[in-house]
Amino acid sequence: MRSDQELLEKQYFRWMKLGPWYAMFPMQFALETIETHTKRGQAVLDPFMGRGTTLAAATMLGRNSAGVEINPIAWIYAKTKMNMASKQDVLARLHEVGKKATRTQIPELPEFFEWCFCPSVLKFLITAQKVLDWENNAVDRTLMAIILVDLHGKESTSLSNQMRQTKAMSPTYSINWWRKNDMPVKHKDPIALLSAKIEWRYAYEHPTHKTSSLAIFGDSTIDIVQTQPLAPYHLLLTSPPYYKVINYNYDQWIRRWMLGGPNHPVFSGGKHQSVFGNQGEYQKLLEDTFLGSVPLLHDRAKLVIRTDARAFTLETTIDTLEKVFPNKSISRIDRPVLGKTQTELFNNQVDTPGEIDILLKPRQRRTPRVG
Ligand SMILES: C[S@@+](CC[C@H](N)C(=O)[O-])C[C@H]1O[C@@H](n2cnc3c(N)ncnc32)[C@H](O)[C@@H]1O
């Protein structure tokens, strides 16, 4: 019995933390919150799901779960956690793409790419970019998730020249840095490197989920309705993007390129895919998303919202919640910052005053007086 439990924990550890992402929940926080506010078999909703920590924690605790994510990188991580393909299929696909890559011509690309990836890696990446149907096919998506995690990072362990894993630096900054430190790109075998990553990820096989989940690729202001099949939700646990803190597009430009985006950093990747710097739009994002969640929630549902302690984000979030959920009581859970905040977990240099958790509970029902 104990060894079954240990095996499960090892499997989950390898899969459930998949994907470097911004401002992600510490897993322990998601586990504790879900355990405190829901029972086994109930369902949890996360409209800003990121890399899917809420869904992963809910699944580990035997709860159903659903989430929405607009950024394709984070969605691939989340969806892969909930529906990973078998090791044999992923390895077979890797070799298939590797074979095709030997016949691929490298197109004209900015100088950055010659410094960042050796020719065999670049051929492999360009081929994978063309052939992997990550949106519709679980094998292709699992392989893409594994490629994205180590697309850039330490020179010795990733597909790239030396770079931060969590944030893609700008081309000019990177080239200057590699030049100054005399670091031309070294030869790497992408198939050997990725095979080792796959072996590590599947070292304890992969967990077989016994609960239901829906990881929706879309815009929560519109697509939250797609989580209807698992409603009613007893807990909404989420962390909306913070106003003016992170650009989920610019800082991830190499991974966005890998998924078919431009071959240089761009400030905006479309609606809700920039720095959330417009107050009116930010307010509307929260309002539309929370309003959309109302019909999906159980009437006794609780909500836990983790957000930035800075004034505009915090005040807008509380005002919106008060307006949308007039029948719930609102309290703040001020936590002493134990260890790193979730923005620091991402290695963000921004000076942050920390995070605040907001708890919404149904108001006590009045018991009618007798006599
Ligand atoms: C603070 S992060 C959430 C991180 C998440 N708690 C985790 O553990 O990974 C906020 C997320 O909201 C996503 N987002 C922003 N606008 C969105 C929208 N309109 N619909 C869905 N997701 C959105 C961002 O792409 C980002 O991944």
The ligand as a Gaussian input file, in Angstrom:
#p B3LYP/6-31G(d) Opt

LIG

0 1
 C       -0.955000      34.348000     -12.909000
 S       -1.049000      33.308000     -14.304000
 C       -1.808000      31.858000     -13.642000
 C       -0.790000      30.809000     -13.277000
 C       -1.441000      29.544000     -12.761000
 N       -2.062000      29.756000     -11.467000
 C       -0.387000      28.427000     -12.672000
 O       -0.194000      27.852000     -11.596000
 O        0.262000      28.149000     -13.688000
 C       -2.359000      34.034000     -15.234000
 C       -2.660000      33.310000     -16.557000
 O       -3.832000      33.878000     -17.128000
 C       -3.702000      33.745000     -18.533000
 N       -4.695000      34.629000     -19.169000
 C       -4.659000      35.969000     -19.314000
 N       -5.777000      36.404000     -19.939000
 C       -6.543000      35.317000     -20.178000
 C       -7.816000      35.117000     -20.780000
 N       -8.520000      36.131000     -21.258000
 N       -8.289000      33.853000     -20.838000
 C       -7.586000      32.810000     -20.341000
 N       -6.369000      32.942000     -19.786000
 C       -5.851000      34.173000     -19.685000
 C       -2.259000      34.123000     -18.797000
 O       -1.826000      33.684000     -20.063000
 C       -1.570000      33.428000     -17.606000
 O       -1.116000      32.147000     -17.949000

